[in-house]
Amino acid sequence: MRFIRTNTFKRRFDRLSPQDKLAVEKALELLAENPRHPSLSLERVSGQRTRWVGRASRFVRFSVDWEGDTITLRVVGSHGDVWRAP
């Protein structure tokens, strides 16, 4: 599986605490190994064929576009931040 990070994802990831960064990195590793893992709580964004939102921790979410074996990391942050701009 190939990951592409958008500039928005990079900027928002850099603003996270070290603990949250670690949680996101672990969630992305898990996504690569087992996308159906229950702890990720992946949800398809309504009306979007390839857009998904997942959970990295209790408070941190991430948004991706998933097409074939390529996952584009779009947004990372709080629940509200990610769902406002999935």
Phi and psi in degrees as GROMACS dihedral restraints (atoms count N, CA, C in turn):
[ dihedral_restraints ]
;  ai    aj    ak    al  type     phi  dphi    fc
    3     4     5     6     1  -110.4    20    10
    4     5     6     7     1   131.6    20    10
    6     7     8     9     1  -107.4    20    10
    7     8     9    10     1   135.9    20    10
    9    10    11    12     1  -121.3    20    10
   10    11    12    13     1   129.3    20    10
   12    13    14    15     1  -103.4    20    10
   13    14    15    16     1   124.9    20    10
   15    16    17    18     1   -74.0    20    10
   16    17    18    19     1   162.4    20    10
   18    19    20    21     1   -61.2    20    10
   19    20    21    22     1   -36.8    20    10
   21    22    23    24     1   -61.7    20    10
   22    23    24    25     1   -44.8    20    10
   24    25    26    27     1   -60.8    20    10
   25    26    27    28     1   -45.5    20    10
   27    28    29    30     1   -59.7    20    10
   28    29    30    31     1   -46.6    20    10
   30    31    32    33     1   -62.8    20    10
   31    32    33    34     1   -46.0    20    10
   33    34    35    36     1   -70.7    20    10
   34    35    36    37     1   -34.5    20    10
   36    37    38    39     1   -63.8    20    10
   37    38    39    40     1   -41.7    20    10
   39    40    41    42     1   -61.6    20    10
   40    41    42    43     1   -26.6    20    10
   42    43    44    45     1   -82.2    20    10
   43    44    45    46     1   -11.9    20    10
   45    46    47    48     1   -71.3    20    10
   46    47    48    49     1   156.6    20    10
   48    49    50    51     1   -69.1    20    10
   49    50    51    52     1   159.3    20    10
   51    52    53    54     1   -55.6    20    10
   52    53    54    55     1   -38.7    20    10
   54    55    56    57     1   -64.5    20    10
   55    56    57    58     1   -43.0    20    10
   57    58    59    60     1   -68.8    20    10
   58    59    60    61     1   -36.5    20    10
   60    61    62    63     1   -60.3    20    10
   61    62    63    64     1   -44.0    20    10
   63    64    65    66     1   -61.7    20    10
   64    65    66    67     1   -41.7    20    10
   66    67    68    69     1   -62.8    20    10
   67    68    69    70     1   -40.4    20    10
   69    70    71    72     1   -66.7    20    10
   70    71    72    73     1   -44.3    20    10
   72    73    74    75     1   -60.5    20    10
   73    74    75    76     1   -42.4    20    10
   75    76    77    78     1   -64.7    20    10
   76    77    78    79     1   -41.0    20    10
   78    79    80    81     1   -64.0    20    10
   79    80    81    82     1   -39.0    20    10
   81    82    83    84     1   -69.3    20    10
   82    83    84    85     1   -35.9    20    10
   84    85    86    87     1   -62.6    20    10
   85    86    87    88     1   -43.0    20    10
   87    88    89    90     1   -65.2    20    10
   88    89    90    91     1   -39.8    20    10
   90    91    92    93     1   -59.6    20    10
   91    92    93    94     1   -41.2    20    10
   93    94    95    96     1   -67.6    20    10
   94    95    96    97     1   -37.3    20    10
   96    97    98    99     1   -80.7    20    10
   97    98    99   100     1   -43.2    20    10
   99   100   101   102     1  -151.9    20    10
  100   101   102   103     1    86.6    20    10
  102   103   104   105     1   -60.4    20    10
  103   104   105   106     1   -18.1    20    10
  105   106   107   108     1   -94.9    20    10
  106   107   108   109     1     9.1    20    10
  108   109   110   111     1   -60.8    20    10
  109   110   111   112     1   130.5    20    10
  111   112   113   114     1   -60.2    20    10
  112   113   114   115     1   -29.2    20    10
  114   115   116   117     1   -67.7    20    10
  115   116   117   118     1   -20.4    20    10
  117   118   119   120     1   -76.0    20    10
  118   119   120   121     1   -26.0    20    10
  120   121   122   123     1    47.5    20    10
  121   122   123   124     1    46.7    20    10
  123   124   125   126     1   -63.8    20    10
  124   125   126   127     1   131.9    20    10
  126   127   128   129     1  -128.6    20    10
  127   128   129   130     1   134.6    20    10
  129   130   131   132     1   -75.8    20    10
  130   131   132   133     1   137.0    20    10
  132   133   134   135     1   -74.3    20    10
  133   134   135   136     1   128.5    20    10
  135   136   137   138     1   -54.7    20    10
  136   137   138   139     1   130.4    20    10
  138   139   140   141     1    81.8    20    10
  139   140   141   142     1     1.6    20    10
  141   142   143   144     1  -117.1    20    10
  142   143   144   145     1   128.3    20    10
  144   145   146   147     1   -75.5    20    10
  145   146   147   148     1   -35.0    20    10
  147   148   149   150     1  -117.7    20    10
  148   149   150   151     1    -0.5    20    10
  150   151   152   153     1   -95.6    20    10
  151   152   153   154     1   132.8    20    10
  153   154   155   156     1  -133.4    20    10
  154   155   156   157     1   152.3    20    10
  156   157   158   159     1  -122.7    20    10
  157   158   159   160     1   134.3    20    10
  159   160   161   162     1  -129.4    20    10
  160   161   162   163     1   171.2    20    10
  162   163   164   165     1  -110.0    20    10
  163   164   165   166     1   129.3    20    10
  165   166   167   168     1   -98.9    20    10
  166   167   168   169     1   -33.1    20    10
  168   169   170   171     1  -155.7    20    10
  169   170   171   172     1  -173.1    20    10
  171   172   173   174     1   -59.0    20    10
  172   173   174   175     1   -34.7    20    10
  174   175   176   177     1  -113.8    20    10
  175   176   177   178     1    -9.1    20    10
  177   178   179   180     1  -111.5    20    10
  178   179   180   181     1   131.2    20    10
  180   181   182   183     1  -122.6    20    10
  181   182   183   184     1   163.7    20    10
  183   184   185   186     1  -140.6    20    10
  184   185   186   187     1   152.3    20    10
  186   187   188   189     1  -120.3    20    10
  187   188   189   190     1   137.4    20    10
  189   190   191   192     1  -136.5    20    10
  190   191   192   193     1   154.8    20    10
  192   193   194   195     1  -105.9    20    10
  193   194   195   196     1   126.4    20    10
  195   196   197   198     1  -120.7    20    10
  196   197   198   199     1   110.7    20    10
  198   199   200   201     1  -130.7    20    10
  199   200   201   202     1   112.6    20    10
  201   202   203   204     1    62.4    20    10
  202   203   204   205     1  -124.3    20    10
  204   205   206   207     1  -100.3    20    10
  205   206   207   208     1    15.1    20    10
  207   208   209   210     1  -114.5    20    10
  208   209   210   211     1   127.7    20    10
  210   211   212   213     1  -118.0    20    10
  211   212   213   214     1   120.9    20    10
  213   214   215   216     1   -97.0    20    10
  214   215   216   217     1   117.1    20    10
  216   217   218   219     1   -81.1    20    10
  217   218   219   220     1   115.2    20    10
  219   220   221   222     1   -96.1    20    10
  220   221   222   223     1   -55.5    20    10
  222   223   224   225     1  -141.2    20    10
  223   224   225   226     1   147.0    20    10
  225   226   227   228     1  -139.9    20    10
  226   227   228   229     1   143.1    20    10
  228   229   230   231     1   158.4    20    10
  229   230   231   232     1  -155.0    20    10
  231   232   233   234     1   -69.6    20    10
  232   233   234   235     1   165.6    20    10
  234   235   236   237     1   -53.2    20    10
  235   236   237   238     1   -49.1    20    10
  237   238   239   240     1   -63.7    20    10
  238   239   240   241     1   -42.9    20    10
  240   241   242   243     1   -60.4    20    10
  241   242   243   244     1   -44.6    20    10
  243   244   245   246     1   -71.3    20    10
  244   245   246   247     1   -41.6    20    10
  246   247   248   249     1   -74.9    20    10
  247   248   249   250     1   -21.7    20    10
  249   250   251   252     1   -71.1    20    10
  250   251   252   253     1   -34.6    20    10
  252   253   254   255     1  -135.2    20    10
  253   254   255   256     1    65.8    20    10
